[in-house]
Amino acid sequence: IDLDVLATLVPEASITTQSPDGIVDLYRRLVDLASKLDTAVRERDEDRADTERMEIELDQVVQDKEALAKELEGSSENLQAELKQVKQERDEL
């Protein structure tokens, strides 16, 4: 065990000279820190998963928009061709 690191984590405790109650308090503090670390890691992982899900959804929206734009462009070209043909037929009449 690195006593310097432990002293940094629990500055209020004397690491080298401990009474039985002090050791129990130190153990409780370490368990509390471990629990907080686990919670922080879990929340970080959940946030990463949420971010990844949002990126996937955003990519899907962009792909849908691009597909719709191409579809509308194709429809516009078809309508322009149809309009041109109708105008030619009108001019022939």
Jmol script that loads the backbone (N, CA, C; Angstrom):
load data "model"
ATOM      1  N   ILE A   1       0.856  -1.179   0.000  1.00  0.00           N
ATOM      2  CA  ILE A   1       0.000   0.000   0.000  1.00  0.00           C
ATOM      3  C   ILE A   1       0.894   1.232   0.000  1.00  0.00           C
ATOM      4  N   ASP A   2       0.591   2.175  -0.870  1.00  0.00           N
ATOM      5  CA  ASP A   2       1.329   3.433  -0.926  1.00  0.00           C
ATOM      6  C   ASP A   2       0.746   4.373   0.117  1.00  0.00           C
ATOM      7  N   LEU A   3       1.473   4.583   1.196  1.00  0.00           N
ATOM      8  CA  LEU A   3       0.968   5.386   2.310  1.00  0.00           C
ATOM      9  C   LEU A   3       0.784   6.843   1.926  1.00  0.00           C
ATOM     10  N   ASP A   4       1.604   7.355   1.019  1.00  0.00           N
ATOM     11  CA  ASP A   4       1.454   8.748   0.595  1.00  0.00           C
ATOM     12  C   ASP A   4       0.133   8.950  -0.148  1.00  0.00           C
ATOM     13  N   VAL A   5      -0.190   8.026  -1.030  1.00  0.00           N
ATOM     14  CA  VAL A   5      -1.457   8.111  -1.760  1.00  0.00           C
ATOM     15  C   VAL A   5      -2.621   7.960  -0.797  1.00  0.00           C
ATOM     16  N   LEU A   6      -2.510   7.023   0.106  1.00  0.00           N
ATOM     17  CA  LEU A   6      -3.563   6.806   1.095  1.00  0.00           C
ATOM     18  C   LEU A   6      -3.742   8.044   1.962  1.00  0.00           C
ATOM     19  N   ALA A   7      -2.653   8.677   2.351  1.00  0.00           N
ATOM     20  CA  ALA A   7      -2.730   9.899   3.156  1.00  0.00           C
ATOM     21  C   ALA A   7      -3.378  11.031   2.369  1.00  0.00           C
ATOM     22  N   THR A   8      -3.166  11.053   1.067  1.00  0.00           N
ATOM     23  CA  THR A   8      -3.799  12.063   0.225  1.00  0.00           C
ATOM     24  C   THR A   8      -5.304  11.823   0.135  1.00  0.00           C
ATOM     25  N   LEU A   9      -5.699  10.564   0.029  1.00  0.00           N
ATOM     26  CA  LEU A   9      -7.123  10.232  -0.065  1.00  0.00           C
ATOM     27  C   LEU A   9      -7.858  10.491   1.245  1.00  0.00           C
ATOM     28  N   VAL A  10      -7.172  10.264   2.348  1.00  0.00           N
ATOM     29  CA  VAL A  10      -7.799  10.414   3.666  1.00  0.00           C
ATOM     30  C   VAL A  10      -6.885  11.300   4.520  1.00  0.00           C
ATOM     31  N   PRO A  11      -6.889  12.614   4.251  1.00  0.00           N
ATOM     32  CA  PRO A  11      -5.945  13.494   4.933  1.00  0.00           C
ATOM     33  C   PRO A  11      -6.200  13.632   6.437  1.00  0.00           C
ATOM     34  N   GLU A  12      -7.414  13.379   6.858  1.00  0.00           N
ATOM     35  CA  GLU A  12      -7.742  13.554   8.275  1.00  0.00           C
ATOM     36  C   GLU A  12      -7.285  12.384   9.137  1.00  0.00           C
ATOM     37  N   ALA A  13      -6.794  11.327   8.537  1.00  0.00           N
ATOM     38  CA  ALA A  13      -6.393  10.138   9.299  1.00  0.00           C
ATOM     39  C   ALA A  13      -4.874  10.038   9.374  1.00  0.00           C
ATOM     40  N   SER A  14      -4.399   9.586  10.486  1.00  0.00           N
ATOM     41  CA  SER A  14      -2.976   9.291  10.634  1.00  0.00           C
ATOM     42  C   SER A  14      -2.780   7.855  10.168  1.00  0.00           C
ATOM     43  N   ILE A  15      -2.112   7.699   9.061  1.00  0.00           N
ATOM     44  CA  ILE A  15      -2.004   6.389   8.423  1.00  0.00           C
ATOM     45  C   ILE A  15      -1.044   5.474   9.181  1.00  0.00           C
ATOM     46  N   THR A  16       0.029   6.024   9.706  1.00  0.00           N
ATOM     47  CA  THR A  16       1.063   5.179  10.318  1.00  0.00           C
ATOM     48  C   THR A  16       0.728   4.735  11.733  1.00  0.00           C
ATOM     49  N   THR A  17      -0.032   5.524  12.458  1.00  0.00           N
ATOM     50  CA  THR A  17      -0.402   5.142  13.834  1.00  0.00           C
ATOM     51  C   THR A  17      -1.904   5.189  13.960  1.00  0.00           C
ATOM     52  N   GLN A  18      -2.507   4.035  13.989  1.00  0.00           N
ATOM     53  CA  GLN A  18      -3.967   3.960  14.041  1.00  0.00           C
ATOM     54  C   GLN A  18      -4.419   3.110  15.211  1.00  0.00           C
ATOM     55  N   SER A  19      -5.509   3.563  15.805  1.00  0.00           N
ATOM     56  CA  SER A  19      -6.180   2.755  16.823  1.00  0.00           C
ATOM     57  C   SER A  19      -7.144   1.827  16.097  1.00  0.00           C
ATOM     58  N   PRO A  20      -7.672   0.830  16.779  1.00  0.00           N
ATOM     59  CA  PRO A  20      -8.660  -0.041  16.125  1.00  0.00           C
ATOM     60  C   PRO A  20      -9.843   0.752  15.568  1.00  0.00           C
ATOM     61  N   ASP A  21     -10.331   1.747  16.312  1.00  0.00           N
ATOM     62  CA  ASP A  21     -11.439   2.571  15.805  1.00  0.00           C
ATOM     63  C   ASP A  21     -11.004   3.375  14.584  1.00  0.00           C
ATOM     64  N   GLY A  22      -9.787   3.847  14.608  1.00  0.00           N
ATOM     65  CA  GLY A  22      -9.263   4.595  13.469  1.00  0.00           C
ATOM     66  C   GLY A  22      -9.165   3.732  12.233  1.00  0.00           C
ATOM     67  N   ILE A  23      -8.766   2.487  12.415  1.00  0.00           N
ATOM     68  CA  ILE A  23      -8.677   1.559  11.284  1.00  0.00           C
ATOM     69  C   ILE A  23     -10.062   1.296  10.712  1.00  0.00           C
ATOM     70  N   VAL A  24     -11.048   1.131  11.581  1.00  0.00           N
ATOM     71  CA  VAL A  24     -12.427   0.924  11.119  1.00  0.00           C
ATOM     72  C   VAL A  24     -12.912   2.161  10.373  1.00  0.00           C
ATOM     73  N   ASP A  25     -12.628   3.354  10.917  1.00  0.00           N
ATOM     74  CA  ASP A  25     -13.030   4.593  10.240  1.00  0.00           C
ATOM     75  C   ASP A  25     -12.346   4.720   8.883  1.00  0.00           C
ATOM     76  N   LEU A  26     -11.071   4.381   8.846  1.00  0.00           N
ATOM     77  CA  LEU A  26     -10.328   4.418   7.592  1.00  0.00           C
ATOM     78  C   LEU A  26     -10.922   3.444   6.580  1.00  0.00           C
ATOM     79  N   TYR A  27     -11.248   2.253   7.021  1.00  0.00           N
ATOM     80  CA  TYR A  27     -11.859   1.250   6.150  1.00  0.00           C
ATOM     81  C   TYR A  27     -13.195   1.761   5.616  1.00  0.00           C
ATOM     82  N   ARG A  28     -14.004   2.349   6.497  1.00  0.00           N
ATOM     83  CA  ARG A  28     -15.306   2.893   6.059  1.00  0.00           C
ATOM     84  C   ARG A  28     -15.112   3.999   5.025  1.00  0.00           C
ATOM     85  N   ARG A  29     -14.126   4.842   5.260  1.00  0.00           N
ATOM     86  CA  ARG A  29     -13.860   5.931   4.319  1.00  0.00           C
ATOM     87  C   ARG A  29     -13.435   5.367   2.959  1.00  0.00           C
ATOM     88  N   LEU A  30     -12.582   4.365   2.987  1.00  0.00           N
ATOM     89  CA  LEU A  30     -12.144   3.748   1.730  1.00  0.00           C
ATOM     90  C   LEU A  30     -13.300   3.065   1.003  1.00  0.00           C
ATOM     91  N   VAL A  31     -14.166   2.402   1.756  1.00  0.00           N
ATOM     92  CA  VAL A  31     -15.347   1.770   1.152  1.00  0.00           C
ATOM     93  C   VAL A  31     -16.239   2.839   0.539  1.00  0.00           C
ATOM     94  N   ASP A  32     -16.403   3.966   1.239  1.00  0.00           N
ATOM     95  CA  ASP A  32     -17.213   5.069   0.726  1.00  0.00           C
ATOM     96  C   ASP A  32     -16.600   5.629  -0.561  1.00  0.00           C
ATOM     97  N   LEU A  33     -15.288   5.823  -0.554  1.00  0.00           N
ATOM     98  CA  LEU A  33     -14.614   6.316  -1.760  1.00  0.00           C
ATOM     99  C   LEU A  33     -14.757   5.331  -2.921  1.00  0.00           C
ATOM    100  N   ALA A  34     -14.638   4.047  -2.633  1.00  0.00           N
ATOM    101  CA  ALA A  34     -14.792   3.029  -3.680  1.00  0.00           C
ATOM    102  C   ALA A  34     -16.207   3.044  -4.243  1.00  0.00           C
ATOM    103  N   SER A  35     -17.180   3.221  -3.368  1.00  0.00           N
ATOM    104  CA  SER A  35     -18.576   3.280  -3.808  1.00  0.00           C
ATOM    105  C   SER A  35     -18.805   4.501  -4.698  1.00  0.00           C
ATOM    106  N   LYS A  36     -18.250   5.639  -4.285  1.00  0.00           N
ATOM    107  CA  LYS A  36     -18.397   6.858  -5.088  1.00  0.00           C
ATOM    108  C   LYS A  36     -17.705   6.707  -6.439  1.00  0.00           C
ATOM    109  N   LEU A  37     -16.561   6.049  -6.438  1.00  0.00           N
ATOM    110  CA  LEU A  37     -15.854   5.807  -7.697  1.00  0.00           C
ATOM    111  C   LEU A  37     -16.681   4.908  -8.616  1.00  0.00           C
ATOM    112  N   ASP A  38     -17.252   3.844  -8.066  1.00  0.00           N
ATOM    113  CA  ASP A  38     -18.098   2.952  -8.864  1.00  0.00           C
ATOM    114  C   ASP A  38     -19.280   3.709  -9.451  1.00  0.00           C
ATOM    115  N   THR A  39     -19.896   4.560  -8.636  1.00  0.00           N
ATOM    116  CA  THR A  39     -21.033   5.355  -9.106  1.00  0.00           C
ATOM    117  C   THR A  39     -20.600   6.293 -10.227  1.00  0.00           C
ATOM    118  N   ALA A  40     -19.463   6.952 -10.046  1.00  0.00           N
ATOM    119  CA  ALA A  40     -18.969   7.877 -11.066  1.00  0.00           C
ATOM    120  C   ALA A  40     -18.649   7.142 -12.366  1.00  0.00           C
ATOM    121  N   VAL A  41     -18.042   5.974 -12.264  1.00  0.00           N
ATOM    122  CA  VAL A  41     -17.712   5.181 -13.460  1.00  0.00           C
ATOM    123  C   VAL A  41     -18.989   4.738 -14.168  1.00  0.00           C
ATOM    124  N   ARG A  42     -19.979   4.296 -13.402  1.00  0.00           N
ATOM    125  CA  ARG A  42     -21.251   3.862 -13.993  1.00  0.00           C
ATOM    126  C   ARG A  42     -21.931   5.034 -14.704  1.00  0.00           C
ATOM    127  N   GLU A  43     -21.960   6.206 -14.049  1.00  0.00           N
ATOM    128  CA  GLU A  43     -22.580   7.376 -14.667  1.00  0.00           C
ATOM    129  C   GLU A  43     -21.832   7.790 -15.930  1.00  0.00           C
ATOM    130  N   ARG A  44     -20.497   7.714 -15.890  1.00  0.00           N
ATOM    131  CA  ARG A  44     -19.705   8.039 -17.075  1.00  0.00           C
ATOM    132  C   ARG A  44     -20.043   7.091 -18.222  1.00  0.00           C
ATOM    133  N   ASP A  45     -20.131   5.806 -17.908  1.00  0.00           N
ATOM    134  CA  ASP A  45     -20.450   4.820 -18.939  1.00  0.00           C
ATOM    135  C   ASP A  45     -21.849   5.044 -19.508  1.00  0.00           C
ATOM    136  N   GLU A  46     -22.799   5.388 -18.638  1.00  0.00           N
ATOM    137  CA  GLU A  46     -24.159   5.676 -19.106  1.00  0.00           C
ATOM    138  C   GLU A  46     -24.164   6.913 -19.993  1.00  0.00           C
ATOM    139  N   ASP A  47     -23.405   7.943 -19.590  1.00  0.00           N
ATOM    140  CA  ASP A  47     -23.324   9.154 -20.405  1.00  0.00           C
ATOM    141  C   ASP A  47     -22.700   8.860 -21.765  1.00  0.00           C
ATOM    142  N   ARG A  48     -21.673   8.031 -21.777  1.00  0.00           N
ATOM    143  CA  ARG A  48     -21.051   7.654 -23.056  1.00  0.00           C
ATOM    144  C   ARG A  48     -22.038   6.896 -23.934  1.00  0.00           C
ATOM    145  N   ALA A  49     -22.796   5.997 -23.328  1.00  0.00           N
ATOM    146  CA  ALA A  49     -23.787   5.233 -24.090  1.00  0.00           C
ATOM    147  C   ALA A  49     -24.858   6.170 -24.646  1.00  0.00           C
ATOM    148  N   ASP A  50     -25.296   7.140 -23.831  1.00  0.00           N
ATOM    149  CA  ASP A  50     -26.286   8.111 -24.301  1.00  0.00           C
ATOM    150  C   ASP A  50     -25.728   8.935 -25.460  1.00  0.00           C
ATOM    151  N   THR A  51     -24.480   9.355 -25.327  1.00  0.00           N
ATOM    152  CA  THR A  51     -23.847  10.139 -26.388  1.00  0.00           C
ATOM    153  C   THR A  51     -23.746   9.326 -27.672  1.00  0.00           C
ATOM    154  N   GLU A  52     -23.352   8.075 -27.541  1.00  0.00           N
ATOM    155  CA  GLU A  52     -23.240   7.208 -28.717  1.00  0.00           C
ATOM    156  C   GLU A  52     -24.609   6.993 -29.364  1.00  0.00           C
ATOM    157  N   ARG A  53     -25.638   6.796 -28.538  1.00  0.00           N
ATOM    158  CA  ARG A  53     -26.989   6.610 -29.063  1.00  0.00           C
ATOM    159  C   ARG A  53     -27.441   7.871 -29.809  1.00  0.00           C
ATOM    160  N   MET A  54     -27.157   9.046 -29.232  1.00  0.00           N
ATOM    161  CA  MET A  54     -27.544  10.301 -29.879  1.00  0.00           C
ATOM    162  C   MET A  54     -26.795  10.498 -31.192  1.00  0.00           C
ATOM    163  N   GLU A  55     -25.518  10.119 -31.224  1.00  0.00           N
ATOM    164  CA  GLU A  55     -24.751  10.231 -32.468  1.00  0.00           C
ATOM    165  C   GLU A  55     -25.334   9.329 -33.546  1.00  0.00           C
ATOM    166  N   ILE A  56     -25.733   8.133 -33.168  1.00  0.00           N
ATOM    167  CA  ILE A  56     -26.343   7.203 -34.126  1.00  0.00           C
ATOM    168  C   ILE A  56     -27.663   7.771 -34.632  1.00  0.00           C
ATOM    169  N   GLU A  57     -28.477   8.307 -33.710  1.00  0.00           N
ATOM    170  CA  GLU A  57     -29.756   8.898 -34.111  1.00  0.00           C
ATOM    171  C   GLU A  57     -29.526  10.091 -35.034  1.00  0.00           C
ATOM    172  N   LEU A  58     -28.526  10.911 -34.716  1.00  0.00           N
ATOM    173  CA  LEU A  58     -28.220  12.067 -35.556  1.00  0.00           C
ATOM    174  C   LEU A  58     -27.769  11.624 -36.943  1.00  0.00           C
ATOM    175  N   ASP A  59     -26.921  10.612 -37.003  1.00  0.00           N
ATOM    176  CA  ASP A  59     -26.497  10.079 -38.300  1.00  0.00           C
ATOM    177  C   ASP A  59     -27.693   9.579 -39.104  1.00  0.00           C
ATOM    178  N   GLN A  60     -28.629   8.917 -38.439  1.00  0.00           N
ATOM    179  CA  GLN A  60     -29.819   8.411 -39.120  1.00  0.00           C
ATOM    180  C   GLN A  60     -30.663   9.560 -39.663  1.00  0.00           C
ATOM    181  N   VAL A  61     -30.793  10.623 -38.865  1.00  0.00           N
ATOM    182  CA  VAL A  61     -31.564  11.786 -39.313  1.00  0.00           C
ATOM    183  C   VAL A  61     -30.899  12.419 -40.535  1.00  0.00           C
ATOM    184  N   VAL A  62     -29.579  12.533 -40.498  1.00  0.00           N
ATOM    185  CA  VAL A  62     -28.854  13.111 -41.634  1.00  0.00           C
ATOM    186  C   VAL A  62     -29.033  12.237 -42.874  1.00  0.00           C
ATOM    187  N   GLN A  63     -28.931  10.925 -42.714  1.00  0.00           N
ATOM    188  CA  GLN A  63     -29.120  10.019 -43.853  1.00  0.00           C
ATOM    189  C   GLN A  63     -30.541  10.114 -44.394  1.00  0.00           C
ATOM    190  N   ASP A  64     -31.524  10.187 -43.494  1.00  0.00           N
ATOM    191  CA  ASP A  64     -32.916  10.324 -43.933  1.00  0.00           C
ATOM    192  C   ASP A  64     -33.111  11.624 -44.701  1.00  0.00           C
ATOM    193  N   LYS A  65     -32.495  12.705 -44.205  1.00  0.00           N
ATOM    194  CA  LYS A  65     -32.623  13.999 -44.876  1.00  0.00           C
ATOM    195  C   LYS A  65     -31.985  13.946 -46.262  1.00  0.00           C
ATOM    196  N   GLU A  66     -30.817  13.333 -46.355  1.00  0.00           N
ATOM    197  CA  GLU A  66     -30.150  13.220 -47.655  1.00  0.00           C
ATOM    198  C   GLU A  66     -30.976  12.382 -48.624  1.00  0.00           C
ATOM    199  N   ALA A  67     -31.559  11.300 -48.135  1.00  0.00           N
ATOM    200  CA  ALA A  67     -32.392  10.448 -48.990  1.00  0.00           C
ATOM    201  C   ALA A  67     -33.622  11.216 -49.466  1.00  0.00           C
ATOM    202  N   LEU A  68     -34.232  11.976 -48.562  1.00  0.00           N
ATOM    203  CA  LEU A  68     -35.403  12.770 -48.924  1.00  0.00           C
ATOM    204  C   LEU A  68     -35.028  13.843 -49.939  1.00  0.00           C
ATOM    205  N   ALA A  69     -33.876  14.474 -49.751  1.00  0.00           N
ATOM    206  CA  ALA A  69     -33.430  15.502 -50.691  1.00  0.00           C
ATOM    207  C   ALA A  69     -33.231  14.904 -52.084  1.00  0.00           C
ATOM    208  N   LYS A  70     -32.627  13.721 -52.159  1.00  0.00           N
ATOM    209  CA  LYS A  70     -32.434  13.066 -53.457  1.00  0.00           C
ATOM    210  C   LYS A  70     -33.775  12.697 -54.082  1.00  0.00           C
ATOM    211  N   GLU A  71     -34.683  12.218 -53.246  1.00  0.00           N
ATOM    212  CA  GLU A  71     -36.012  11.850 -53.747  1.00  0.00           C
ATOM    213  C   GLU A  71     -36.735  13.078 -54.291  1.00  0.00           C
ATOM    214  N   LEU A  72     -36.661  14.185 -53.553  1.00  0.00           N
ATOM    215  CA  LEU A  72     -37.317  15.409 -54.005  1.00  0.00           C
ATOM    216  C   LEU A  72     -36.658  15.956 -55.266  1.00  0.00           C
ATOM    217  N   GLU A  73     -35.349  15.821 -55.346  1.00  0.00           N
ATOM    218  CA  GLU A  73     -34.640  16.264 -56.545  1.00  0.00           C
ATOM    219  C   GLU A  73     -35.088  15.448 -57.755  1.00  0.00           C
ATOM    220  N   GLY A  74     -35.221  14.143 -57.567  1.00  0.00           N
ATOM    221  CA  GLY A  74     -35.696  13.281 -58.651  1.00  0.00           C
ATOM    222  C   GLY A  74     -37.119  13.627 -59.049  1.00  0.00           C
ATOM    223  N   SER A  75     -37.974  13.877 -58.068  1.00  0.00           N
ATOM    224  CA  SER A  75     -39.360  14.260 -58.359  1.00  0.00           C
ATOM    225  C   SER A  75     -39.406  15.582 -59.100  1.00  0.00           C
ATOM    226  N   SER A  76     -38.567  16.515 -58.687  1.00  0.00           N
ATOM    227  CA  SER A  76     -38.521  17.823 -59.340  1.00  0.00           C
ATOM    228  C   SER A  76     -38.090  17.682 -60.797  1.00  0.00           C
ATOM    229  N   GLU A  77     -37.082  16.854 -61.034  1.00  0.00           N
ATOM    230  CA  GLU A  77     -36.621  16.641 -62.410  1.00  0.00           C
ATOM    231  C   GLU A  77     -37.714  15.995 -63.251  1.00  0.00           C
ATOM    232  N   ASN A  78     -38.428  15.030 -62.674  1.00  0.00           N
ATOM    233  CA  ASN A  78     -39.525  14.380 -63.401  1.00  0.00           C
ATOM    234  C   ASN A  78     -40.631  15.374 -63.718  1.00  0.00           C
ATOM    235  N   LEU A  79     -40.955  16.230 -62.748  1.00  0.00           N
ATOM    236  CA  LEU A  79     -42.007  17.223 -62.978  1.00  0.00           C
ATOM    237  C   LEU A  79     -41.588  18.237 -64.030  1.00  0.00           C
ATOM    238  N   GLN A  80     -40.323  18.631 -64.012  1.00  0.00           N
ATOM    239  CA  GLN A  80     -39.840  19.570 -65.026  1.00  0.00           C
ATOM    240  C   GLN A  80     -39.901  18.935 -66.416  1.00  0.00           C
ATOM    241  N   ALA A  81     -39.540  17.669 -66.509  1.00  0.00           N
ATOM    242  CA  ALA A  81     -39.604  16.974 -67.799  1.00  0.00           C
ATOM    243  C   ALA A  81     -41.054  16.858 -68.255  1.00  0.00           C
ATOM    244  N   GLU A  82     -41.940  16.559 -67.313  1.00  0.00           N
ATOM    245  CA  GLU A  82     -43.366  16.455 -67.642  1.00  0.00           C
ATOM    246  C   GLU A  82     -43.905  17.799 -68.110  1.00  0.00           C
ATOM    247  N   LEU A  83     -43.515  18.858 -67.405  1.00  0.00           N
ATOM    248  CA  LEU A  83     -43.963  20.200 -67.769  1.00  0.00           C
ATOM    249  C   LEU A  83     -43.459  20.571 -69.160  1.00  0.00           C
ATOM    250  N   LYS A  84     -42.227  20.232 -69.452  1.00  0.00           N
ATOM    251  CA  LYS A  84     -41.659  20.516 -70.767  1.00  0.00           C
ATOM    252  C   LYS A  84     -42.436  19.785 -71.852  1.00  0.00           C
ATOM    253  N   GLN A  85     -42.788  18.524 -71.556  1.00  0.00           N
ATOM    254  CA  GLN A  85     -43.543  17.738 -72.533  1.00  0.00           C
ATOM    255  C   GLN A  85     -44.938  18.329 -72.728  1.00  0.00           C
ATOM    256  N   VAL A  86     -45.578  18.746 -71.650  1.00  0.00           N
ATOM    257  CA  VAL A  86     -46.919  19.340 -71.752  1.00  0.00           C
ATOM    258  C   VAL A  86     -46.853  20.629 -72.560  1.00  0.00           C
ATOM    259  N   LYS A  87     -45.814  21.435 -72.332  1.00  0.00           N
ATOM    260  CA  LYS A  87     -45.672  22.683 -73.090  1.00  0.00           C
ATOM    261  C   LYS A  87     -45.471  22.391 -74.577  1.00  0.00           C
ATOM    262  N   GLN A  88     -44.695  21.359 -74.882  1.00  0.00           N
ATOM    263  CA  GLN A  88     -44.476  20.999 -76.284  1.00  0.00           C
ATOM    264  C   GLN A  88     -45.789  20.555 -76.916  1.00  0.00           C
ATOM    265  N   GLU A  89     -46.562  19.749 -76.175  1.00  0.00           N
ATOM    266  CA  GLU A  89     -47.854  19.290 -76.701  1.00  0.00           C
ATOM    267  C   GLU A  89     -48.789  20.472 -76.908  1.00  0.00           C
ATOM    268  N   ARG A  90     -48.763  21.423 -75.978  1.00  0.00           N
ATOM    269  CA  ARG A  90     -49.611  22.608 -76.109  1.00  0.00           C
ATOM    270  C   ARG A  90     -49.208  23.415 -77.336  1.00  0.00           C
ATOM    271  N   ASP A  91     -47.909  23.579 -77.526  1.00  0.00           N
ATOM    272  CA  ASP A  91     -47.420  24.346 -78.671  1.00  0.00           C
ATOM    273  C   ASP A  91     -47.779  23.663 -79.991  1.00  0.00           C
ATOM    274  N   GLU A  92     -47.830  22.340 -79.986  1.00  0.00           N
ATOM    275  CA  GLU A  92     -48.179  21.602 -81.193  1.00  0.00           C
ATOM    276  C   GLU A  92     -49.659  21.754 -81.529  1.00  0.00           C
ATOM    277  N   LEU A  93     -50.457  21.994 -80.499  1.00  0.00           N
ATOM    278  CA  LEU A  93     -51.888  22.153 -80.742  1.00  0.00           C
ATOM    279  C   LEU A  93     -52.130  23.529 -81.269  1.00  0.00           C
TER     280      LEU A  93
END
end "model"
wireframe off; spacefill off
backbone 0.3
color backbone group
